[in-house]
Amino acid sequence: MSFMYVNPGYAEWLDCTGGKTVESLKYNPYGGVGFYGGSVDRSIVLPEIPTEIYIHFMVYIDLSLSSNGRVIVSAGNDNKIDIQETWGTWEVTFECNDNKFKTMNVTEANLKLDGMNEMLFHAKAGEGDAGVYSWTVNGVEVISEHRSVSFIKVGNYSTKSDEVVIYSSNTRAVLSNIIVSDSEVGREEKVVILPVSSIDTDMTENEDGSYSASAAGQHFLQDVDAEALIQTYGGASVVTGLYLAGNPAYTTGAALKKAIACGGKDGIITDIAETTLKTDTTSKALIGGRMSMTLEDLRGYQFGWKAGV
């Protein structure tokens, strides 16, 4: 099973509480949102325990704030990158299988202070020198080693084997552009929120602006404003993946218990994937997958949801 998690920068999309979303093009010029806080134990629950993982993220280090900053990214058996500031001095500590093996200063880690940093962490399970552990910062691979890497947690840990941590202690370091997948993620990939030109739905609009379905097959589709994207990024830019988010998305416990992600054009709408809804009114429906088309090809497309049993 292949998986992909995408988040432009919403703390509300994490599988934990305590995070805070901030709206700012300074912290995220592509989506306008970023987050800090959350949990050092878990941020994202994966659909399965991986044997390989790519974690792409961007972090804006803001020196105008006085608190010490810290960023932790971890997967599996504490395969971790810990970026920490102590009274103005930043350093990066690397862990693999719960063992610290290297520390770097700002220059060695190619970190930009008081600016945006783009990072890609890659880990692949393997014993001896069959495992892979690498970290790319601002286009430079600052560490690449063949080590023993495991995703199976050993011992009594709060974080489970199928969970990923992406954590920032405060606004000293704001996170955005999160892509987590077991297939390769390009360093140049960015998370862009699709602009919507109109809505096509036969669901019922509620007073709070949300929509409810009362029958299977009812749909909520959004027409993509491809022209706005083309003007910003160019028609030849490639869409490498799509992620649909319903927040909140839940069932009242009646016959309708599934949210089906769907999309298409010219009246031909096909199912992409589905998820079973919970009765908790704060629950989310997050579904994504790989695709390949240009922004020019995106003209006329609709994406959204159908109600399912």
N, C-alpha and C positions, 0 to 999 in steps of 0.2 A: 504494500500500500504506500503510495506516495502522498506526501502532505505538503501544504504551504500555508503559512500564517503571515498576514500582511497587516500592518498598522501604521498609518501616517504619523500618529503621535497622540492617540487618545488613551488616557489612563483608564477610561471606562471600558476599553476593549480588553484589558488584562484580566486574567483569572485570579485576581486578588483585589483587596481593598487598600485604601490608604494612599493611592496615587492621586496626583493633581495635574489636570490638563491646563496648559497655558496657550493662549492664542497669540502668535507673533510670527511674522515673516522673517524676522531676524533669527529666530530659533529654528525655523523651517521654511525656507524660501519656496518649497515645492507644494506643501500642503497647508502651511500657516498654523500648524498645531504641533505641540511637543508636550512631553510630560516628565515629571520627576516623582520620586517617592515610590510607593508600592510595597513590595515585600522582598526581603533578602532570601526568603525560602522558596517562593515560586512566583512567576509572572505569567507563564503560558503553560497550559497542559496540552501535550501533544496527543494525537490519536493513538500512538503506539510508541514503544521504546525504539529509538532509532539505532542504526549502526553507523550512520554518517549524518552530519548536520552542517548546514551553512547558516550563519547568523549575520545578517547585514544590518547595520544601524549607523545613525549619525548622532553625534553629540556636540552641542555647542557649549564650549567652556567660557563662562562669563565672569571675567575678573572684576567687574564692577560691584559684585556682591562680596560680602566679607566672610561668609561661612566657608569652612573647609569643604571641598567637594569630594565625592566618591562615586564611581561607577563600577558595578559588578555585572559581568556577563558569564553565565555558567551553564553547562549542559552535562548530563550524565553523571559519572562518578567524580564530581568536582573537577571537571575540565574547565578551568576558570581563567578569566582575565580580570584583574582587580586594579583599577586606576584610582589612585588615592592621593589626596593632597594633605600635607601636614604643615600648617602655618606657611603657606606660600610655596612649598616645595612639592612638586608632583613626581610620582614614580609609578611604575607599572610592575605588578607581580604576576607571574605566570604559574599556574598549577595544573597538574595532570594526574588523574587518579588520586586526588586528594594530597598530592605531594608538591610543595613549592620547589621549582627548579631553576628559576631565573628572575632577575629584577632588572629593569631598565629605567634610565632617567628620561627626561622630556626629549632630549636630542636623539637619543638612541631609539626611542619609540616613535619618532617623527610626529609628535603631538604639536598641534597649534594651540597655544594659550590665547585666550580672548578671541576665539574664532571657531569656525565650524570644522569638525573632523569627521571624515567618512571612514568607516571601519568594516572589515569582513573577517569573521572568525570561522575557521573550518576545522572540524575534528572528524576523524574516521576511526572506527574501532579496529583494533588489531593487537596481537601480542608481540612482544619484542620490538623489532623495528618495522613491523607491518602496519602499525597505527600511524595516523597523520595528525599533526597539530600545527596550525599555521594562523597567522594574524597579519592582515594587511591594513595599513593606516595611510590614508591620503595617497593611495596609489603605490605605496612602497611596502613590499613584504618584509616586515621587520623581524619576523620569526617564522621559520619553517623547519620542522623537525619530524623525523620518524621515531616515534616513541610507542610504548605500550599504552593504549588508550581503551578505556572501557566506559560503557554507558550504564552498566549495572551498578547500582548503589551497594556498597558494602558497609554494613553497620547500621546503626539507628540514626537516620537523618530525617530532618523535617522535609527536605526536598526529595521527591521520588525520582525514579529512573526515567519516567516519561515527562519530566517537567524541565522547563528552561527558566533561568533567572535573567532578567534584564532590568537593572535597578539603578536609580540615581538618588543620592541622599537629599539633594535640594536643588534650587535653581542655579546654583553654581555650575551645574552640568545638566543640560536639558536634552532629552532623548527624542529621536524622531526617525522616520523612514525605516521602520522595522520590517525585515523580511526573514522569515525562518523557514527552511525547507530541507528535505533530505536529498534534493537535486541541486545542481550547481546554481549559484546566484552570482550574477555578474556585478563587479564593483560599481559599474556605471548605472545600475538599475536604481530608479527612484520611485517612490510611492506618490502618485498624483491622484487627487480626488476628482472624479469625473464630474464635470459641470452638467447640469440637467436643464433642458430647454422646456420640457413639459412632462405631464404625468398621464398615463393611460391606466385606468383602474375601474373595476366593477365592485370593489370593496366599499364598505361604509366608512365615511370620514367622521371621526369623533370630534367632540368639542375641543380637545387638547391638540388636535392636528394629527393624531395617529389614525391608523386605519385598521378595521376589523373585518374578518371574513366569516361568513355564516354557512358557506357551502364549499365542498371540495372543487378545486379548479378555478375559484375566483383568483384574480390576478392583481398585482400592483407592479406596473412597469414604468420605468423612467426613460425618457428619450434623451440620449447622450448628445450634448452640444459639442459635436466633433469640431465644428468650425472654430470654436474658442480655443480648443486644444491645439489645432493646426496653426493658428495665429501665434501661439506661444512657443510651440516646440517643433513645428514643421510637419508637413504631411508624411514625410518619409520616416519619422520616428516610429519605433517598433513597440507595440504593446506586448509584453512578455508574460503577463499574468493578469488575472481579474479576481477581485475579492469583494464579495457582497456582505454588507453588515446590516442587520436589523437590531436596533438597540433602543428600547427593549423589544423582545419578541417572545411571546409566551402563549400557552393555551389555557383556556378556562376549564379544561378537564372534560370538554365535550368530545364529539367524534373527531374533530379536526385536531390532529396532534403533530403534524409535520409542516415544515416550511421548505418549499422546493425552490431552489435558485434556478432561474431560467433566463434565456436571452435569445435574441435573433433580430431579423429585419424583414421587411416586406410582408409582414403578417405571419411569417413562419417562426414560431417561438419553440425552442427545444429546451428540455430539462438539462441542467448542468450537474446538480448534486442536490442532496436533501439532508435535512437534520431533524431529529426528533425534539420537539419543544418541551420545556418544563412548565410547571404551573407557577413557579416563582415569577412574580411580576417584574423583577429586576433582571431576568434572564436575557441572554443575547442569542442571536443566530448569526454565526460567522462562517462563511463558506468561500473557499477560493480554489483556484487551480491554474495551471499553466495554459497559455494560449500564445499564438503568434499571428499578429496582423499589424499593419501600419495604421497610423491615425487616419490616413485617407480612407482606408478600408472600413474604418469605424463609422463612417457616415451612415445615418439611417438606422443604427442599431438601438435596440431597447434592452435593458437589463432590469431584473427585479425578482419578484417572488410570486409563487402560487401556493394556495392552501392545499394541504393533503391530509389524507386519513392515516 
